[in-house]
Amino acid sequence: MTEKLYITDTDVRTALSNLTRQLYRKQSNFSYVAGIARGGLIPATMLSHYMGLPLLTVNYSRLDAKMSNDQADDAVAGIVRLLNKGERVLLVDDICDEGHTMNDLCDAIERLSPEMAGQLKTFVLVHNEACKTFTPDFSGIDINKEENPSWIVFPWENWWE
């Protein structure tokens, strides 16, 4: 049985606080925060409120269903329209475990708007440093699943326990 690593509410708040300090130091002026459904919506909503920015929802999941390039393109169409207008978007997810979700979505943005893809930055609460598929621009908690192959549990995944 795989060991579980529980991420606490305090861990989430600390990771988001650290991110906002990093963004402030880099003078990153985003126009929108985009959360990937399901797990990315919670930290994206928290950032949206704190930063006073509109929240976008990206409906795409490699875990729930194998999705095609067309579905990835559809999921990011709104982001691409904003990027093409010169807006800057922060794409948020809860975890970059194997990196497929973020990789698929960023590839779709690059395909649809190669000249504006640099206006997009990515943030994940938990980044598996052993992942070779995708490296986010920002991460809150870095782990290495090759060294500690734990199942990550977020506070919103077990609130009833």
BAMI-197695 format. One record per residue (C-alpha): residue number from 1; residue in three letters; x, y, z. Coordinates in nm, 3 decimals. Example, Ala and Ser with C-alpha at 12.3 -4.5 7.8 and 13.67 -1.06 7.14 Angstrom:
<rs>
 pos code       X       Y       Z
   1  Ala   1.230  -0.450   0.780
   2  Ser   1.367  -0.106   0.714
</rs>
This chain:
<rs>
 pos code       X       Y       Z
   1  Met   0.000   0.000   0.000
   2  Thr   0.126   0.344  -0.093
   3  Glu   0.194   0.579   0.193
   4  Lys  -0.010   0.899   0.200
   5  Leu   0.130   1.250   0.237
   6  Tyr  -0.134   1.487   0.373
   7  Ile  -0.114   1.848   0.263
   8  Thr  -0.274   2.070   0.528
   9  Asp  -0.468   2.394   0.499
  10  Thr  -0.164   2.564   0.653
  11  Asp   0.060   2.410   0.386
  12  Val  -0.172   2.548   0.116
  13  Arg  -0.179   2.898   0.268
  14  Thr   0.200   2.899   0.309
  15  Ala   0.255   2.787  -0.051
  16  Leu   0.019   3.056  -0.183
  17  Ser   0.181   3.323   0.035
  18  Asn   0.525   3.223  -0.094
  19  Leu   0.397   3.239  -0.452
  20  Thr   0.251   3.587  -0.412
  21  Arg   0.583   3.709  -0.267
  22  Gln   0.769   3.558  -0.566
  23  Leu   0.527   3.720  -0.809
  24  Tyr   0.563   4.056  -0.634
  25  Arg   0.944   4.038  -0.649
  26  Lys   0.933   3.952  -1.019
  27  Gln   0.672   4.224  -1.077
  28  Ser   0.446   3.969  -1.248
  29  Asn   0.135   4.156  -1.344
  30  Phe  -0.126   3.898  -1.432
  31  Ser  -0.467   3.987  -1.569
  32  Tyr  -0.635   3.651  -1.495
  33  Val  -0.596   3.341  -1.284
  34  Ala  -0.705   3.016  -1.452
  35  Gly  -0.776   2.707  -1.243
  36  Ile  -0.775   2.355  -1.381
  37  Ala  -1.081   2.157  -1.269
  38  Arg  -1.101   1.988  -1.024
  39  Gly  -0.809   2.032  -0.783
  40  Gly  -0.666   2.350  -0.933
  41  Leu  -0.988   2.546  -0.883
  42  Ile  -0.943   2.580  -0.507
  43  Pro  -0.594   2.736  -0.505
  44  Ala  -0.684   2.938  -0.817
  45  Thr  -0.992   3.078  -0.642
  46  Met  -0.785   3.168  -0.337
  47  Leu  -0.528   3.346  -0.557
  48  Ser  -0.801   3.517  -0.757
  49  His  -0.951   3.664  -0.441
  50  Tyr  -0.616   3.767  -0.294
  51  Met  -0.485   3.921  -0.617
  52  Gly  -0.820   4.078  -0.709
  53  Leu  -0.820   3.910  -1.050
  54  Pro  -1.094   3.737  -1.250
  55  Leu  -1.099   3.358  -1.234
  56  Leu  -1.115   3.136  -1.543
  57  Thr  -1.205   2.768  -1.532
  58  Val  -1.022   2.513  -1.745
  59  Asn  -1.214   2.187  -1.778
  60  Tyr  -0.955   1.925  -1.860
  61  Ser  -0.854   1.608  -1.680
  62  Arg  -0.614   1.334  -1.776
  63  Leu  -0.709   1.147  -1.459
  64  Asp  -1.083   1.132  -1.521
  65  Ala  -1.067   1.065  -1.895
  66  Lys  -0.812   1.039  -2.169
  67  Met  -0.853   1.362  -2.357
  68  Ser  -0.753   1.441  -2.714
  69  Asn  -0.561   1.735  -2.857
  70  Asp  -0.894   1.879  -2.974
  71  Gln  -1.029   1.865  -2.620
  72  Ala  -0.714   2.033  -2.487
  73  Asp  -0.749   2.301  -2.755
  74  Asp  -1.114   2.357  -2.654
  75  Ala  -1.020   2.375  -2.285
  76  Val  -0.772   2.658  -2.341
  77  Ala  -0.958   2.850  -2.615
  78  Gly  -1.060   3.127  -2.374
  79  Ile  -0.705   3.162  -2.244
  80  Val  -0.570   3.181  -2.599
  81  Arg  -0.816   3.461  -2.685
  82  Leu  -0.695   3.658  -2.381
  83  Leu  -0.327   3.594  -2.457
  84  Asn  -0.382   3.714  -2.814
  85  Lys  -0.516   4.040  -2.666
  86  Gly  -0.193   4.080  -2.467
  87  Glu  -0.334   3.965  -2.132
  88  Arg  -0.114   3.767  -1.891
  89  Val  -0.257   3.450  -1.739
  90  Leu  -0.146   3.238  -1.443
  91  Leu  -0.253   2.874  -1.495
  92  Val  -0.298   2.690  -1.163
  93  Asp  -0.328   2.325  -1.067
  94  Asp  -0.305   2.139  -0.739
  95  Ile  -0.031   1.896  -0.843
  96  Cys   0.216   1.829  -1.120
  97  Asp   0.264   1.461  -1.052
  98  Glu   0.346   1.307  -1.389
  99  Gly   0.300   1.642  -1.566
 100  His   0.059   1.529  -1.836
 101  Thr  -0.225   1.774  -1.766
 102  Met  -0.009   2.087  -1.762
 103  Asn   0.197   1.961  -2.053
 104  Asp  -0.113   1.893  -2.265
 105  Leu  -0.264   2.234  -2.191
 106  Cys   0.059   2.429  -2.245
 107  Asp   0.119   2.238  -2.569
 108  Ala  -0.232   2.335  -2.683
 109  Ile  -0.163   2.702  -2.604
 110  Glu   0.167   2.684  -2.791
 111  Arg  -0.010   2.522  -3.087
 112  Leu  -0.288   2.781  -3.097
 113  Ser  -0.088   3.092  -3.013
 114  Pro   0.288   3.034  -3.042
 115  Glu   0.375   3.404  -3.040
 116  Met   0.180   3.472  -2.717
 117  Ala   0.250   3.154  -2.519
 118  Gly   0.515   3.339  -2.316
 119  Gln   0.237   3.548  -2.159
 120  Leu   0.124   3.233  -1.973
 121  Lys   0.290   3.119  -1.650
 122  Thr   0.213   2.806  -1.451
 123  Phe   0.183   2.735  -1.079
 124  Val   0.120   2.411  -0.894
 125  Leu   0.081   2.362  -0.521
 126  Val   0.280   2.036  -0.528
 127  His   0.548   1.959  -0.784
 128  Asn   0.700   1.615  -0.819
 129  Glu   1.063   1.699  -0.900
 130  Ala   1.108   1.348  -1.044
 131  Cys   0.862   1.440  -1.321
 132  Lys   1.039   1.478  -1.655
 133  Thr   0.728   1.569  -1.857
 134  Phe   0.665   1.923  -1.730
 135  Thr   0.826   2.176  -1.497
 136  Pro   0.599   2.456  -1.374
 137  Asp   0.717   2.815  -1.355
 138  Phe   0.625   2.828  -0.986
 139  Ser   0.556   2.563  -0.724
 140  Gly   0.461   2.573  -0.360
 141  Ile   0.580   2.237  -0.228
 142  Asp   0.847   2.033  -0.404
 143  Ile   0.859   1.658  -0.348
 144  Asn   1.042   1.372  -0.516
 145  Lys   0.828   1.066  -0.572
 146  Glu   1.127   0.857  -0.673
 147  Glu   1.259   0.902  -0.320
 148  Asn   0.921   0.902  -0.146
 149  Pro   0.644   0.748  -0.361
 150  Ser   0.355   0.887  -0.157
 151  Trp  -0.002   0.951  -0.261
 152  Ile  -0.071   1.323  -0.209
 153  Val  -0.394   1.407  -0.026
 154  Phe  -0.518   1.767  -0.028
 155  Pro  -0.743   1.907   0.246
 156  Trp  -1.039   1.934   0.007
 157  Glu  -1.010   1.564  -0.081
 158  Asn  -1.072   1.437   0.272
 159  Trp  -1.259   1.714   0.452
 160  Trp  -1.521   1.470   0.579
 161  Glu  -1.271   1.256   0.773
</rs>
